[in-house]
Amino acid sequence: MDQQPEPDHVQNIRRRRSRQSSAAPSVQLEANTALASPERAGRPLSFWLAFSGLCINTFLFALDSSTLSVALPAIAHELHGTTFESFWAGIAYLLCVVITQPLYTSLSDVFGRKPLLYAALLLFAIGSLVFGLAKNMTYIIVGRAFQGFGGGGMDLLSEIIITDITTLQERAMFLGLLAIPIAIGTILGPTIGAVFSEFVSWRWIGYANLPFVGVSFPITFFFLRLRTVNDSLMDDVKSLDWGGMALSFTGMILFVLPLSWGGALYSWASWQTLVPLIIGILILVGYFVYEALPAAPIMPYRLLQSTTAKATLLGNFMQGLVLFPLQQYLLLLFQAVYLLSQIDTAVELLPTSITCVLAASGVVITIGLLKSGYLWSIRMFWVVLTVGTGLVALLDEGSPRAMRMAIPIIWGAGIGALLRLLHLPMQASVENVDDTGLAVGLVLWFRLVGGLLGLAVSSSIFISVFAKSIAGVDNLPESLAPLREASRAISFIPTLRDLGLSRDVLGPVLGAYHKAFQTVFYAMTAFGGVGFVSSLFTKELTLQKSDLGRQAFEGQQLLS
């Protein structure tokens, strides 16, 4: 069957990009010459200032991903929030990140990275201010939603810009450097949330973001000097994948929401959960089929042609599936089973936090400096992650403090290293450098979707096992009666320490908590094993490429 002729604006875009590609050898020669010349390879101060601004952005995104969970009970108590409102406050941020990141990827290819980054910073600042000034839970939810709309762009665009302004052969080092603020923000989030809610005010979870945005915005505006997009704006706007955006946006909302409230607000068998979930899945299936049609799709299938790309995306999905639940339930294990406060929990997990930061940055920086391959590092750290998660599952009520502090370190090393390592094979598999930004977007999107699914699965496992265990506890004291409703088990954890009950009385209840956490960790161990299997299909591709992204630093063809 004859193919339909492409619209004129699509043909114009292809001709312009073909002319740009034909000019690439001379630019590439300059880049290679620069790499061979130390005098020309040095970067200006503006580059490093811009890079520091990107680090601030990723730090803020990671920080706000994890600060609210520990402070939410105090917020809901002060603002008289319902369980329904608390649920939405907890999910609004991550939900808005997931549904907007594909949009940021496509729109930044047309309008440029910087305008979209400015918009993301502005949305994040507005959300932080609304959150800090909130007089009721509705404003909390709105503020978190705006933070999510902005935070998703801050994270994604910062990583895409890094791929634009660095060559593949040096990117491992810069990804390692960028991993430091991400890991620090992720790890410090719960501690900062606990400190603000207990000793200052939970409102500072929002206010504290504003000075960082106040520093990042001018740095980005004045020092992030990216090459302009030369394509005709109107032609590119016409070629945008508007249908894909609509299907992705709608499908993700309908898919993610029931995953989030299943087992919490509504049972998994209820129509409130099943109807939107089924419709969301059908729309997403339609989205994946539709993406074969547009000239400039959100998810181009050309990026998925290699086995390495498909295996890497599966690995990122599985890592999110393990990371998000472990990040949440490991903290809760220490608070529920060992009756530690939020601050004491953070102290006991500090060695894990430090290890995670060092692994996230150190491994990929070493690969960049030694110009070594990534394959065996990925496989080794999948083993470390899987073994570490399995060992965490072996912790029980009688585990000594030294063991509680030591075992999670293994998990932290695995999860930290893979956060950055799993970027490398996906980017190395990209044939056209202009597609690198789309590849970054896919990696982050698959990890986030895996994380949301992991939270849903782990929540369902926890509630199911806890309900069965607590039902077998006889003579439950009146003060512990709310635990008969398993969906309240997590929110009841802070109350356990304040009841003043003896260990003999609490023992069966703590055992029920331990059994539920242990089952979650066993499931995550199995998912880690699937991640390792995905690495067996990953190939070692060269990182020694010196081409730059389509929106590289101004004049960087002479500096890279």
N, C-alpha and C positions, 0 to 999 in steps of 0.2 A: 504494500500500500504506500502511495506517495505521501511524503511528509508535507504538512501544511507550511507555507512560507512564514518565516518569522516576521513579526511586526518591524517596521522601519526603525523604531527607537532601539529595539534589541540588536538589530544588525549594526546600527551605529556604535553601540557600546562594544560589540565584539570587534569591530574594525579599529576603534581607538585602543582597546586593550592589546590588539595584535600589534599595532604600531609601537605601543609601549614595550611589548615583549621583544620586538625586533631591536629596540634600542638597548635592551638589557645587557648584551655582551660588553658594550663599552663601559656601562656602569659597573658590571661585575668585574671587569679588568681593573677599574679604579679601586674597587673594594679589595680585590686580592692584593694589589700593590700596596694599599694602605696597611693591610694586615702584615705585609712583609717589612714595613717600615715603621720602627718604633716611634719616630718623630711624628708620623702622620696618624698613628694608631691611638694616640692619647685623646681623651675626650675632654671637651670644655667643661668648665665649672657648671654651666647651665644644665648640662646633661645630668650631672650628679645631683643638683638641686631638684630637677624634675623627678629624678628617680626617688629621691627622699619623699616628695609629695605623693608619689604612687604608693610608697610603703605606708604612709599615714592612712591612705584610703583603705588599703587592705587590712590594716590593723583595726580601723574603726568597724569595718564590715564584720570581721571575725569576733571582735569584742561584743558587738551588739547581738551576735548570733547566740551568745551564751550567758549574757548578764541577767536576763529577765527571769529565767526559770526559778532561781533561788529567791528572788524578791517578790514574785507574783503573789504568794500567800499574804504577805504584808500589805501589798497594794490592794488586793481584793478586800481585805479586812477593813482598811482605812476608808475605801471608797464604796463599801457595802456592795461589792460585786457579787453577782450570781455565778454559779458553776458554768452556765452557758457563756457569760461574759468573760470569765477567766479563761475558758477554752479558746475563745476567739483572740483574746489578748496574747495568748501563748503561741498561736499558730500564724497570726497575721503577717509577721515579719518574713518567715521562711516561705510561706505561700506566695507572697508578692515577689520575692526574689526568684522563685522557680518560674513563675508565669511571665516575668518580664525579661529575663536574661536572653532568650532567643530574639526578642524584639530589639534589644540593645545591639546584638551582634549584627543584624541586618541593617538597622538604621545607621549605625556608625560607619558602615561601608559607603553609604550614600552621603550623609551629612558631615562625615569626619568624626574622629574619635573625640576631639576636644569639646565641641558643642554638646555632645551627649554626656560627656563627663561633667561639664558644668551643670547641666540639668540634673544629673544624678546627685551631685553635691548639694544643690539647692533643695531638692526633694528631701534628702536625708536631714539637712539642717532644719527644714520646716517640721518634719516629723519629730525630731528630737525636742524642738521647742514646744510643740503641741503636747508631747508626752510629759515634759517637765511641768507644764502649766495645767495639766489635766485636773478637772474638778469631778469627773465621774469616769466610769469604765468605758463609756462610749468614746471619750477623747483619748483614752489609753489605746483603744483598738485603732482609731484613726491615725494616731501618732505612729504606732508600730507599722501600720500599713504604708504610710509615707516613708518611713525609714527603710522598709523593705523595697519599695519602688526605687529609692535612691541607692541603698546599699548594694543591691544586685548589680546595678550599673557601675558603681565604684569598684567592686571586686572584679567583675568581668573585664571592663575596659582597661583597668590597670594591667591585668595580665595580657590582654591583647596588645596594648601599647608596648609592653616589654618585648613581645615577639616581633613587633614592627621595628623597634629601634636596636635590636641585637641580631646577630647572625646565629644560625643554628649551632655552630661549633662553640660559641661562647655563651649560649643561652642557658646551659646547665648551671653555670656560675651565677647568673643573674636570677634564675628561678630559685636557686638556693638562698641567695640574699633576700629575695622577696618572701621566702618561706619563714624567715625569722619573725617579722611582725605579725604574719598570719598565725603562726603557732603561739606566739606570746598572747595575742588577743584572744584566741580560742581558749587557752589555758587559764588566763587571768580573769576571764569573764565571770565565771561563777563566784570567784573570791571577791572581785570588785562589787558585784551585785550584792553579796552578803554584807560586805563592809558598809556600803552605802545604806542598805535597808536597816541594818542593826545599829549603826553608830552615827549616821548623818541623816540622810533622807533618801528614799528611793527615787525622788525627783531628780537627783543628781545623776542617775543613770542616763537621763536625757540631756541635762545641762552640760555634763562633762564632755559631751561630743562637740559642742559648739566651738570651743577654742581650737580643737584639732582641725575642724573644717575651716575656721578662720585662718589657720596657717596653710593648709593644703590648697585652698582656692587661689590665693595670690601666687603661690609658688607655681601652680599649674598654669595659671594665666600668663605669667611673665616668662617662665623658663622652659615650659614644655613646648618646644618649637618643632612642630611636625610639618612634613611636606603636605601641601594642600592636595585635595583630590581633584584631578584634572577633568574628570568626566563631566558631561553636561548634567546639571542637576535635574532638569525636567525629564530627561531621558531615563536617568537612574531612578527617579521617583516612580515613573511609569513601570519600570521593570521590577520594582519591589514585589516581593512575594506576599501580597496583601491577603490572598486566600489562605496561604500557609500560616500567616500570623493569626488570622481569625480562628482557624481550626486549632492551632496550637494553644492559643489563649483560652478558648472555650473548653477544649478537651482537658487541659491540665487542671483548670478550676474544678470541673466536674469529677475528675479522677482523684485529685488530691484531697478535696474536702471530705468525702466519705471515708477515705483511708485514715484521715486524722480524727474524725469523731466516732468511727466504729469502735465499739467497746467502751467508749467514754461517755458521750452524750446519748448515743443510740446503740442498740445491740447490732451485731454484725448481720443478723437475719432480718432486721427491720427494713421496711420499704424506704425509710429515710436514708439508709446506707446503700442498699442494693440498687435502687433506681438510678441515682446519679452516678454510681460507680459503673454500672453497665453502659449507660449512655456515654459517659466519659471515655470508656475503653473503645466503644464503637467510633466515636469522633476521632480519637487518636489513631485508630486503625485507618480511618479515612484520610487522616492527615499524612500518614506515612505513604499511603498509596498516591495521594495527590502530589507529594513532593517530587515525583518523577516528571511532572509536567512543566513547572515554571522554568524560565531561562536563568533566573537567579534565585534558587530556592533557599529557604532557611537552613535546610539540612540536605546539602547536595550529596547525592549517592556516589559521586566520584570520590568522596573522601572515605567511603566504606568499601572500596574495591579490594583493598589488600586484607589478607588474613590478620596481619599485625594490627591494623586499625580496628577491626572488629573485636579482636581479642583484648585490645587496650581499653576500648569503651566498656566491654563487659567487666574488665578488671576495675575500672573506675566506678561502675555501678555497684559491684560487690564491695568495694572499699567503703563507699557511702553507706551501704547496707550494714556494715560492721561498725563504722566510725560513729555515726550518730547515736545508735542505741547504747554503745559502750560508754560514750562520753556522758550520757545522761544516767544510765543505770549503775555505773561504777561509783559515781558520787552518792547516789541513793543507797547503795549497798552499805557504804561506810556510815551513813547517817541512820539507817534503819536497823541493821544487824549489830553494829558496834556502838550505836547511840552517840555518835560524835556530832558536834555542832558543825555548821557549815565552814567556819574558820578552821576548826581542827581537822576537818576532812581535807581542806585545801593544803594544810601543812603536811599531812601524811602522804598526799599525792604530789607534793612538790618535786621529789626526785623523778617521778614519772613525767611531770611537766617539763623539767629541764632536759631530760633525755629526749623527749619528743621534739623540742626546739633544736637541739643539737643534731638529731638525726635528720630532721626536715631540711636543714640547711647544709650540714656537713657532707652528706652522701653525694648530693648532686654537685656541690662545689668541687668535691674531690674528683668526680668524673670529668668536670670541665677542665680542671687544672691538669689532670693526668692524661686527658684526651682518651680515656678508656671507654669501654662499652657499658651499656646499661643493663643488658639482659640478665646476667647472673646476679646482679644486685637486686633486680626486681624479684627474681625467683627466691633468692635467699631471704629477703625481707617479707615475702608472703609466708614463708615457713616461720619466720620469727613472729609475725603477727598471729598466725594460726595457733602456734604453740603457746604464745603469751596469753591469748584469749582462753585457751583451754585450761591453762594454769590458774587464771583468774577464777574460773568456774570451780576450782578445787578449794578456794578459800571458804572457811566456815566460821561458825560462832567462836570456836576455840583457837583460831589462828593467831599466833603471837604478832605483836606490832611489827617486828622486823620483817616477818613474812608478808604482812599486809602492805608494807612499804616497798618491798623488793620485787614481788611478783609482777605488779602492774608495770614496772619499768620495762620488762620485755615487750609487753603489748605496746607501750609508748614508743619504743624504738621502731617497731614494725610499722605502726600507723603513721608516725612522723615521716619516716623515709619514703613511704609510698605516696604521700601527699604530693611530692614533687617528682619522684621517679616516673610516675605513670603519665606525666606530660610528655616525656621525651620520645617514646616510640610513636605516639600519635603525630607529633610535629615532624618527626623524621620521615613518616610515611607520606607526608603531603608533597605532591609533585610540583604544584604551582604555589609559589610563595605567597601570592595574593589570597590563597585559601587558608593561610595559617590562623588568621583571626577566627574563622569559622570553626577550625579544628579545636582551638582553645575553648570556644563556646560550647562545643559538643562535650568535651571532657568535663567541664564544670557542670553542665546540665545533667549528664548521666550520673555524676556523683551526687548531686542534690536530689534527683529523683530516687536514686537508690537509698539515700538517707531517709527520705520521707516514707518510702515503702518499709525500710528497716524499722522506723519508729512505730509504724502501724503494726507490723508483724510482732515486734517485741512487746508492744502494749497488749496485744491480744493474748500472747503467750503468758505474760505476767499475770494478767487478770484471771485467766482460766486456771492457771496452776495455784494462784493464791486463793481463789474461791474454793477450790477442791481441798486445799490444805487447811484453811481456816474452818471449813465445815466440819472437819474432824476433831477440832479442839473443843473439849467439854468444859463446862463451867466457866465460860468466858466472863470476866468481870464486866459490870455495867459500863465502866469507863472505856472499855474496849469494844463495846457492842457495835459502834459504827462500822467496825471492820467486817461485820457480817455482809455488808455491801462492798464487794471486792473493788468496785470502781473508785472507792474512797481511800484505798490503801495508800496510794502515793501522797495524797494531800494530808493524810493523817500522820505521816512520818514525823514532822516537827513536834507533834503533840506527845509522841512516845516518851521523849526525854523529860517532859514536864509532869508526867502523871505520878511520879514518885513510887512506882510499883517495884517490887523486888524482882530479881532475876528469875526466881522460881515461878512467879506469876507470869512474867513476860516471856519466859523461855519458849513455850509452844507457839506464841505469836511471832517471836523472832525467828523461830524455825520455819514458820510458814513464809515469812519474807525471804529467808535464805533459799528455800526450795524454789520460789518463784524466780529470784535473781539467777540462781544456778542454771535453771532451765533456759532462761534467756541467753546466758553466756554459752551454754552448749550449742544452742542454735546458731549463735554468731560464729562459733568455732567452725561449724559445718560450712557456713557461708565463706569464711576465710579459706577453707579448703577448695571451694569452687573458684575463688580468686586465684589460688595457686595453679589450679588446672588451666585457667585462662592464660597464665604466663607461659605455659608449655607451647602455646600456639603463637607466641610472640617471637618475632625474628629480630636479629641484631642488624639494624640499619645504620648507615653512616651518619654521624653528627657533624662531619667535616664539610659543611656547606657554608658559604660566606655571603649568600644573598640576603637582602634586607626586605622588610615588609613594605606594603604599598604606601604606608603613611609613616615612613622613617623620620628620624630626627633630621632637621634641615641641614643640608651639606654633609650628611653622614656617609654618603658614598665615598667621601675622602677621609673619613675618620673611623670607619668600622674595622 
